[in-house]
Structures are given as structure tokens and as C-alpha cells.
């Protein structure tokens, strides 16, 4: 069997000694990658994993993730993305809800995963007496025949709505696509942003529990390029890696770029960034001042921006030439995407008028994993309501100005207030709670909790943070608290979060 062009098997044959992944001082070639993935795939198959199964993946960036996820692609097993910052209870919910057969993780301490409801446990870097099956032992599996598989992220991504209960976004089932030509045009358009030189060198700093990180890795490896991995993120180390490895493409989030902007001038001048041909950012609001600084620092042809949603895929992109001429834009639609600005009754609004952003892409979901079909409040005639407010200008460029949903985006990571509120009100001294996002220069937004407390108990901020410890991942915890006598509510009794937000966002050019 001949390998499909653009897969690691293909490059293992064409460029076997070319570096596929670099992490620190460790280099994995395409030959080594393919050999390790074959061994792990056979070892997992021997454990009963195969077509029709799913496996949870809870990983920090590292070479082992590349091997295991490629092994799963060879087996045709979708990956259920599990944020490594989640508490065990939060992670167990995702594993159970998705129907995953088990969990692969590179946690330093895996004792918390040694419980029957995890199922198959795959570990990295553990001793021989540790629970689960060691990745290192899977690498010893003898291989007699090569395995093949398409190189595309096959992910179940978990997202939350206003209920705060995470729901799985299933991977695309290509057999259900009616307009294959449209899908192909769309896929090619998304893959071309940002453009990549042949055998390019990419810096990967995005996590692999979101769609963007695996997509970035796949797009680079499809062209036989090299992925340079950095985790944990450090602004100066990112510059050092760009300089050392002559990185050409980097997709990142505004928080990471803001940390670079805040470095002292003499530190910035220490590194040569001229190898960068494309720097792409998104997942959160990008301050225009940051865009201008990046253009001044890197030149006018480097900065790209992209906008997407888990339920609808990538939606729009802004080329470098529009970063200054169309300030604040999130760009134009990808091929095969239709963007509509609608009112509450799905009526299209004219250019310049703000409303909810609704999108029709070839990959809009019809339902969440294991849930009923989405009703017309969410999807109608192929259009998905994003929950964001924006407008289109006369030239068809999208501008995002506000958010209908209460989701908070901190450093490119989604945080769902209802999830925080649900746990806060479990505290015996908390009568009610509302969480909003307030501006934070480094992360874009941060959660703030308004708490109605029992006057007889008077819990402190320290008390509430201690209560949240172990119940909620650290990045979701409120960074500020306000103790109030009551929350503002509408005549229907719904908390009016816009009233809570107003003082904190006053005078801001964007409220997302």
C-alpha cells in the first residue's frame, strides 16, 4: 500500500531524516515518528482499541502527543480533547459524556486517574509499578506491517453553553457532506491561511485541547515541515526559538504577543525575527495598538488574524494588508462561508448595522455529541448563531464588537460563568452569585464574581477561593470578588449582567 501524499508515512519515505518535531534538545525525524506511531498503534490495538472507539487525550505539548495522536489516526480512533488544567471531576465528566474508552495523559502524577471509571489509562514517563499502561512499553511493541491513516485532526472538542454543562462537538463525518466540492474549497482556503513556505518551520505554542493547536501541527506536517514545540510558554524563549530555528510561521493568541510587546527593548533587540513570514493570531480580541506595534516591528506583510467557532469551524480571516487599512476587522469569509448579521428573528441586517453573527460553513454541526438535533434558536437553514455581535461593512469585512453569550475569553481560553456560579452557590454562606468578564490588559478578560452572601456568615474572598480549590480549575477561578446585597434582575427574574459589566467596560473600543 502506498502512503497518501502529505502524511507522515509519505514523508518518512521521501524525507526520512528530516526533522518533524523539535522539543528542547530532542529532535524526532519523520522516520522515527512513523515507526513509533506504528508501534503504539499496534500496542493499542492489542489492548482492544479500534474503529468505533474514542480515547481521551489530556496532554501538555510534547513529542509523545505527536506519536499517540498519530497512532490513533492510524487506528481511526477519534481523540476526545481534555484540557490538562481541568480537575479530575471535570475531566471524568468529559470522558463519561463522550463515551471514551479511556484516557492518555502526560501528567507527572497519575494516581488521581487510577479509578475504574477512567477505563484504559495510558501514561507517559511513569515507573513500572505506576497504574495504567506505559507509553514507553507500547514503544516496545514489535511491528510487522506498516499502518496508514489520513493526517487530519479527528477531535471531539468540548464547549459549554449558558447552562455551563460542557458538550462535545463531534468530528466531521465526511459521509454526511452533500456538497463535497464546497467542503474541498473551504478546506483548501482554511489550510492556506496563513500561507506556508515549502518544508516550513513552525513554532507551536497553542494547546492541543483546542482545535487550533492540532490544526497547526497537521498543516505543517502535511508539507513535510518542522514543528518547534514550546511549553510552558515564555515570551523571551519564544523569541529565542524563532531566532535559533529560523521559524517562519507562528499561530498564537494575543496574550502571548502582549507579553512579547512588554519585554524591555534591549531584550527584543537581542533576537533576529526576520525569518518570520507569517504570524497569525485570534481566539480573543486583538487590540489595534498591538497590531500596529507588530506591523512596525515585523513589517507590513506578516500579521494575519483568524476568527472561528467550535460549532462552525473557521469563519473569517484578515490578511496583512488590512491590519491597518481596516482597523478592528476580523476579515472576510473563507471560501464556502456565508456570514449574516441577523436580528432576534433571523432577519438579515444591512451593512453597518450591528446584530448577531450567524454563519453558514460546510462544517456547521447539527447536534452536540449524544444530544438532540439543535433547534432553530441555534441553527436555521444551515446558519449557526455564534453568540457574538458584530457588523459587516460595505466591502463585506466583519467587525466583532460585543458578545451575546456570557462566555469569558481569557488569554484565548474560554471560561463559562454559569459553571463558576454553579459551584460558588454550593458554598453554605453564598446565597447567589453572578460572574462576568472584566478587562485585563494581559489576558483580554478575567472573571469577576459578584456574590450575595449570608449576612450572618460573611465569607471572605480567601474563604471562597479555598472552597473553589479542587472543585474548579485554577484558570476558571474569579480574579476579583465583589460582595453585594442583591444582583440586578429583569422583571422576569434574570440577572442583568450587562448592568454589572457596564462600569468596567465603559470607554472601551470593544467589549469582548
Secondary structure, DSSP 8 states (H G I E B T S, - for coil): ----TTSHHHHHHHSTTSEEEEETTEEEEHHHHHHHHHHHHHHHHHTT--TT-EEEEE--SSHHHHHHHHHHHHHT-EEEE--TTS-HHHHHHHHHHHT-SEEEE--S--GGG-SGGG-EEEESS--TTSSSEEHHHHTT---SS------S--EEEEEE-TT--EEEE----GGG-S-HHHHHHHHHHHHTSS---TT-EEEE-S-TTSHHHHHHHHHHHHTT-EEEE--S--HHHHHHHHHHHT--EEEEEHHHHHHHHTS-HHHHTTS--TT-SEEEEESS---HHHHHHHHHHH-TTSEEEEEEETTTEEEEEE-TTHHHHTTTEEEEE-TT-EEEEE-TT--B--TT--EEEEEE-TT--SB-TTS-B--TTTEETTEEEEEEEEEE-TTS-EEEEEESS--EEETTEEE-HHHHHHHHTTSTTEEEEEEEEEEETTTEEEEEEEEEE-TTT---HHHHHHHHBTTB-GGGS-SEEEE-S---B-TTS-B-HHHHHHHHHTT-S---
